[in-house]
Amino acid sequence: MTTAMAPTTSTAPKLAKFKSSSLDHEIYAANRRGTIATAAEWKALRASVPGTMPGTANGRSATATGSAASTGHMTRAASTSSLASSTRTMTNYQEYKMEIINQGKCLCGQYIRARLRRAGVLNRKVIQRLRTILEPSSHVVYEVFPALNSMGEELERMHPRVYTNISRQLSRAPFGELEDSDMAPMLLNLVAKDLFRSSITWGKIISIFAVCGGFAIDCVRQGHYDYLQFLVDGLAEIIEDDLVYWLIDNGGWLGLQQHIRPRVGEFSFLGWLTLFMTISAGAYVVSNVCKRIGCHLYSLLF
């Protein structure tokens, strides 16, 4: 008595080793359309290829062999193309992430320099130290920094007690002394965790830059010029850990400029009224000047 052997089916290609351990796996899964993932899909593909269904006994072996080879090539090609597309997507995503982080570091260095200049502590040693910290800025930094600096300066003006003497407010050391290079980045990170616990907004992001500027003033006044590098790196870690995904969803750093810039072409009633009054006043002044000049010329000629 012979027992019928169950047909063995090859398992689907295991692509789990290509999965990223981070959030990028979602991008990988979204772009994995052409990959044969399960045995059921494998069978469905084999059944849909012409010539794979059983026919005559004489021609079955050659037809099945050719169909199996073409199916294998199709599957491998689909898997390879999908994996290549997913890899390109993840690579672009990682590059964009690093670009946002590097732009944040440049913005932090620029803000620290502007903050030290406003406080009157930007001396030659600080300038030399900042030159070693600051990297070549991109066009994004040049476009966004004026908005970031002006909003940060406004926060400092509105709440001077909050954004000055930061180390004395947060450190338990006597007179707010920064005992080592890790203290200021650690305190800045604690402020960021508490600040971004409930939500992330552009106002809070500007606020953490203002706090970083306050720490920079404390570092310079205490003579710790080399702490500025660790402070910039600390803010970069905050951007990477807490802000980078929110920044990606909100247009990157250029989203700040679009957020605070008023929309062009939208005039309120008060705006139209002001424009009308300005034009009317200008026309009245011009007409009076022309009338006076005409009267003066008439008196001279006649």
C-alpha positions as a Python dict, from the first residue, in 0.01 Angstrom:
ca = {
    (1, 'M'): (0, 0, 0),
    (2, 'T'): (146, 327, -108),
    (3, 'T'): (92, 648, 83),
    (4, 'A'): (36, 971, -107),
    (5, 'M'): (304, 1221, -33),
    (6, 'A'): (184, 1577, 33),
    (7, 'P'): (326, 1822, -218),
    (8, 'T'): (593, 2040, -67),
    (9, 'T'): (579, 2409, -133),
    (10, 'S'): (874, 2639, -102),
    (11, 'T'): (846, 2902, 166),
    (12, 'A'): (825, 3264, 79),
    (13, 'P'): (1147, 3465, 72),
    (14, 'K'): (1227, 3577, 423),
    (15, 'L'): (1284, 3949, 419),
    (16, 'A'): (1276, 4004, 792),
    (17, 'K'): (1651, 4054, 806),
    (18, 'F'): (1610, 4361, 589),
    (19, 'K'): (1368, 4525, 831),
    (20, 'S'): (1497, 4821, 1018),
    (21, 'S'): (1469, 4827, 1393),
    (22, 'S'): (1350, 5186, 1388),
    (23, 'L'): (1051, 5372, 1258),
    (24, 'D'): (1190, 5336, 904),
    (25, 'H'): (1037, 4986, 887),
    (26, 'E'): (701, 5151, 817),
    (27, 'I'): (848, 5307, 505),
    (28, 'Y'): (995, 4969, 410),
    (29, 'A'): (660, 4794, 452),
    (30, 'A'): (474, 5063, 258),
    (31, 'N'): (705, 5025, -43),
    (32, 'R'): (714, 4642, -42),
    (33, 'R'): (433, 4599, -296),
    (34, 'G'): (588, 4359, -546),
    (35, 'T'): (736, 4114, -297),
    (36, 'I'): (588, 3763, -262),
    (37, 'A'): (540, 3745, 112),
    (38, 'T'): (337, 3427, 177),
    (39, 'A'): (301, 3077, 34),
    (40, 'A'): (-59, 3155, -63),
    (41, 'E'): (57, 3441, -283),
    (42, 'W'): (321, 3211, -428),
    (43, 'K'): (56, 2953, -523),
    (44, 'A'): (-174, 3219, -666),
    (45, 'L'): (105, 3348, -884),
    (46, 'R'): (189, 2999, -1011),
    (47, 'A'): (-177, 2931, -1088),
    (48, 'S'): (-211, 3254, -1285),
    (49, 'V'): (83, 3182, -1517),
    (50, 'P'): (-30, 3012, -1844),
    (51, 'G'): (87, 2657, -1898),
    (52, 'T'): (126, 2557, -1535),
    (53, 'M'): (-208, 2379, -1508),
    (54, 'P'): (-192, 2005, -1562),
    (55, 'G'): (-261, 1901, -1921),
    (56, 'T'): (-151, 1599, -2116),
    (57, 'A'): (97, 1367, -1957),
    (58, 'N'): (346, 1397, -2243),
    (59, 'G'): (379, 1779, -2248),
    (60, 'R'): (346, 1851, -1879),
    (61, 'S'): (709, 1823, -1774),
    (62, 'A'): (849, 2066, -2031),
    (63, 'T'): (570, 2320, -1979),
    (64, 'A'): (595, 2300, -1600),
    (65, 'T'): (972, 2338, -1610),
    (66, 'G'): (954, 2650, -1827),
    (67, 'S'): (672, 2800, -1621),
    (68, 'A'): (850, 2733, -1294),
    (69, 'A'): (1166, 2898, -1424),
    (70, 'S'): (977, 3204, -1548),
    (71, 'T'): (784, 3225, -1219),
    (72, 'G'): (1108, 3207, -1022),
    (73, 'H'): (1261, 3482, -1232),
    (74, 'M'): (947, 3698, -1191),
    (75, 'T'): (947, 3649, -815),
    (76, 'R'): (1316, 3722, -777),
    (77, 'A'): (1287, 4027, -1003),
    (78, 'A'): (986, 4161, -811),
    (79, 'S'): (1156, 4102, -477),
    (80, 'T'): (1481, 4262, -594),
    (81, 'S'): (1311, 4569, -742),
    (82, 'S'): (1093, 4615, -434),
    (83, 'L'): (1390, 4580, -202),
    (84, 'A'): (1592, 4828, -409),
    (85, 'S'): (1305, 5079, -404),
    (86, 'S'): (1265, 5034, -29),
    (87, 'T'): (1638, 5075, 26),
    (88, 'R'): (1642, 5396, -178),
    (89, 'T'): (1344, 5528, 17),
    (90, 'M'): (1504, 5451, 352),
    (91, 'T'): (1833, 5603, 237),
    (92, 'N'): (1663, 5925, 130),
    (93, 'Y'): (1468, 5934, 456),
    (94, 'Q'): (1783, 5892, 665),
    (95, 'E'): (1962, 6159, 462),
    (96, 'Y'): (1672, 6401, 513),
    (97, 'K'): (1674, 6326, 885),
    (98, 'M'): (2046, 6396, 915),
    (99, 'E'): (2005, 6711, 708),
    (100, 'I'): (1743, 6845, 950),
    (101, 'I'): (1966, 6763, 1248),
    (102, 'N'): (2269, 6935, 1092),
    (103, 'Q'): (2059, 7238, 1003),
    (104, 'G'): (1943, 7251, 1365),
    (105, 'K'): (2305, 7249, 1483),
    (106, 'C'): (2390, 7536, 1249),
    (107, 'L'): (2087, 7731, 1368),
    (108, 'C'): (2189, 7669, 1729),
    (109, 'G'): (2543, 7797, 1669),
    (110, 'Q'): (2414, 8105, 1489),
    (111, 'Y'): (2161, 8172, 1766),
    (112, 'I'): (2427, 8138, 2037),
    (113, 'R'): (2649, 8390, 1860),
    (114, 'A'): (2361, 8637, 1823),
    (115, 'R'): (2260, 8584, 2187),
    (116, 'L'): (2613, 8645, 2313),
    (117, 'R'): (2633, 8959, 2101),
    (118, 'R'): (2309, 9090, 2253),
    (119, 'A'): (2445, 9019, 2602),
    (120, 'G'): (2774, 9197, 2528),
    (121, 'V'): (2997, 8896, 2600),
    (122, 'L'): (3104, 8811, 2244),
    (123, 'N'): (3481, 8851, 2272),
    (124, 'R'): (3765, 8726, 2056),
    (125, 'K'): (3801, 8393, 2236),
    (126, 'V'): (3433, 8320, 2193),
    (127, 'I'): (3444, 8409, 1824),
    (128, 'Q'): (3739, 8174, 1769),
    (129, 'R'): (3561, 7897, 1956),
    (130, 'L'): (3241, 7944, 1758),
    (131, 'R'): (3432, 7934, 1429),
    (132, 'T'): (3545, 7582, 1513),
    (133, 'I'): (3190, 7483, 1603),
    (134, 'L'): (2991, 7633, 1318),
    (135, 'E'): (2968, 7430, 1000),
    (136, 'P'): (2906, 7576, 654),
    (137, 'S'): (2546, 7691, 652),
    (138, 'S'): (2294, 7596, 386),
    (139, 'H'): (2039, 7821, 222),
    (140, 'V'): (1778, 7687, 465),
    (141, 'V'): (1975, 7824, 761),
    (142, 'Y'): (2015, 8163, 593),
    (143, 'E'): (1641, 8182, 527),
    (144, 'V'): (1519, 8054, 863),
    (145, 'F'): (1767, 8209, 1108),
    (146, 'P'): (1636, 8570, 1088),
    (147, 'A'): (1289, 8448, 1186),
    (148, 'L'): (1426, 8226, 1464),
    (149, 'N'): (1648, 8502, 1599),
    (150, 'S'): (1376, 8767, 1598),
    (151, 'M'): (1124, 8540, 1771),
    (152, 'G'): (1382, 8430, 2028),
    (153, 'E'): (1476, 8791, 2098),
    (154, 'E'): (1109, 8872, 2148),
    (155, 'L'): (1076, 8588, 2401),
    (156, 'E'): (1384, 8712, 2586),
    (157, 'R'): (1241, 9063, 2597),
    (158, 'M'): (901, 8947, 2722),
    (159, 'H'): (1039, 8708, 2989),
    (160, 'P'): (1387, 8830, 3089),
    (161, 'R'): (1389, 8640, 3419),
    (162, 'V'): (1316, 8310, 3248),
    (163, 'Y'): (1592, 8322, 2987),
    (164, 'T'): (1875, 8470, 3197),
    (165, 'N'): (2086, 8304, 3469),
    (166, 'I'): (1964, 7964, 3353),
    (167, 'S'): (2228, 7769, 3544),
    (168, 'R'): (2135, 7938, 3873),
    (169, 'Q'): (1770, 7850, 3820),
    (170, 'L'): (1831, 7484, 3736),
    (171, 'S'): (2158, 7382, 3901),
    (172, 'R'): (2205, 7302, 4267),
    (173, 'A'): (2570, 7401, 4254),
    (174, 'P'): (2672, 7719, 4438),
    (175, 'F'): (2608, 8028, 4227),
    (176, 'G'): (2497, 7804, 3941),
    (177, 'E'): (2852, 7689, 3869),
    (178, 'L'): (2873, 7451, 3573),
    (179, 'E'): (3109, 7194, 3722),
    (180, 'D'): (3170, 6990, 3405),
    (181, 'S'): (3096, 6997, 3034),
    (182, 'D'): (2802, 6757, 3060),
    (183, 'M'): (2600, 6958, 3310),
    (184, 'A'): (2461, 7221, 3074),
    (185, 'P'): (2356, 6970, 2802),
    (186, 'M'): (2200, 6747, 3069),
    (187, 'L'): (1998, 7033, 3218),
    (188, 'L'): (1897, 7147, 2869),
    (189, 'N'): (1776, 6795, 2792),
    (190, 'L'): (1569, 6788, 3111),
    (191, 'V'): (1408, 7119, 3017),
    (192, 'A'): (1330, 6983, 2670),
    (193, 'K'): (1174, 6662, 2805),
    (194, 'D'): (945, 6863, 3029),
    (195, 'L'): (870, 7121, 2760),
    (196, 'F'): (779, 6872, 2485),
    (197, 'R'): (602, 6623, 2709),
    (198, 'S'): (248, 6720, 2611),
    (199, 'S'): (293, 6866, 2263),
    (200, 'I'): (541, 7022, 2022),
    (201, 'T'): (490, 7368, 1876),
    (202, 'W'): (711, 7620, 1702),
    (203, 'G'): (687, 7843, 2008),
    (204, 'K'): (832, 7569, 2229),
    (205, 'I'): (1110, 7502, 1980),
    (206, 'I'): (1204, 7871, 1981),
    (207, 'S'): (1190, 7862, 2361),
    (208, 'I'): (1442, 7576, 2385),
    (209, 'F'): (1677, 7775, 2158),
    (210, 'A'): (1638, 8071, 2395),
    (211, 'V'): (1721, 7849, 2694),
    (212, 'C'): (2028, 7721, 2508),
    (213, 'G'): (2135, 8082, 2447),
    (214, 'G'): (2098, 8154, 2819),
    (215, 'F'): (2321, 7856, 2901),
    (216, 'A'): (2577, 7985, 2651),
    (217, 'I'): (2593, 8319, 2834),
    (218, 'D'): (2651, 8138, 3164),
    (219, 'C'): (2928, 7927, 3009),
    (220, 'V'): (3109, 8233, 2875),
    (221, 'R'): (3073, 8433, 3197),
    (222, 'Q'): (3216, 8141, 3393),
    (223, 'G'): (3507, 8111, 3149),
    (224, 'H'): (3404, 7773, 3007),
    (225, 'Y'): (3443, 7854, 2638),
    (226, 'D'): (3493, 7488, 2548),
    (227, 'Y'): (3147, 7404, 2687),
    (228, 'L'): (2979, 7572, 2389),
    (229, 'Q'): (3056, 7273, 2165),
    (230, 'F'): (2887, 7035, 2410),
    (231, 'L'): (2590, 7269, 2431),
    (232, 'V'): (2540, 7264, 2054),
    (233, 'D'): (2575, 6885, 2049),
    (234, 'G'): (2322, 6862, 2331),
    (235, 'L'): (2063, 7055, 2133),
    (236, 'A'): (2135, 6834, 1832),
    (237, 'E'): (2053, 6529, 2047),
    (238, 'I'): (1726, 6691, 2151),
    (239, 'I'): (1638, 6749, 1787),
    (240, 'E'): (1722, 6389, 1700),
    (241, 'D'): (1537, 6234, 1994),
    (242, 'D'): (1230, 6455, 2028),
    (243, 'L'): (1183, 6691, 1733),
    (244, 'V'): (1304, 6541, 1406),
    (245, 'Y'): (985, 6350, 1317),
    (246, 'W'): (766, 6648, 1405),
    (247, 'L'): (988, 6872, 1194),
    (248, 'I'): (960, 6633, 900),
    (249, 'D'): (580, 6639, 927),
    (250, 'N'): (577, 7020, 944),
    (251, 'G'): (795, 7103, 646),
    (252, 'G'): (1138, 7099, 809),
    (253, 'W'): (1296, 7418, 936),
    (254, 'L'): (1141, 7612, 650),
    (255, 'G'): (806, 7545, 816),
    (256, 'L'): (902, 7798, 1085),
    (257, 'Q'): (940, 8070, 826),
    (258, 'Q'): (608, 7979, 667),
    (259, 'H'): (444, 7967, 1010),
    (260, 'I'): (534, 8320, 1121),
    (261, 'R'): (536, 8494, 784),
    (262, 'P'): (201, 8664, 705),
    (263, 'R'): (28, 8542, 393),
    (264, 'V'): (79, 8768, 97),
    (265, 'G'): (-229, 8897, -82),
    (266, 'E'): (-475, 8878, 209),
    (267, 'F'): (-601, 9225, 310),
    (268, 'S'): (-843, 9286, 590),
    (269, 'F'): (-1095, 9571, 593),
    (270, 'L'): (-862, 9775, 812),
    (271, 'G'): (-578, 9714, 568),
    (272, 'W'): (-782, 9833, 270),
    (273, 'L'): (-901, 10136, 468),
    (274, 'T'): (-545, 10226, 564),
    (275, 'L'): (-433, 10192, 203),
    (276, 'F'): (-720, 10413, 83),
    (277, 'M'): (-647, 10681, 342),
    (278, 'T'): (-276, 10677, 256),
    (279, 'I'): (-343, 10719, -115),
    (280, 'S'): (-598, 10994, -49),
    (281, 'A'): (-361, 11183, 179),
    (282, 'G'): (-83, 11153, -76),
    (283, 'A'): (-307, 11281, -355),
    (284, 'Y'): (-421, 11573, -136),
    (285, 'V'): (-63, 11673, -56),
    (286, 'V'): (43, 11649, -421),
    (287, 'S'): (-255, 11858, -536),
    (288, 'N'): (-183, 12131, -278),
    (289, 'V'): (182, 12145, -376),
    (290, 'C'): (91, 12172, -744),
    (291, 'K'): (-164, 12446, -666),
    (292, 'R'): (91, 12649, -470),
    (293, 'I'): (351, 12613, -744),
    (294, 'G'): (93, 12717, -1005),
    (295, 'C'): (-12, 13026, -808),
    (296, 'H'): (350, 13126, -758),
    (297, 'L'): (430, 13090, -1126),
    (298, 'Y'): (116, 13284, -1222),
    (299, 'S'): (215, 13573, -994),
    (300, 'L'): (563, 13581, -1143),
    (301, 'L'): (445, 13578, -1503),
    (302, 'F'): (152, 13816, -1474),
}
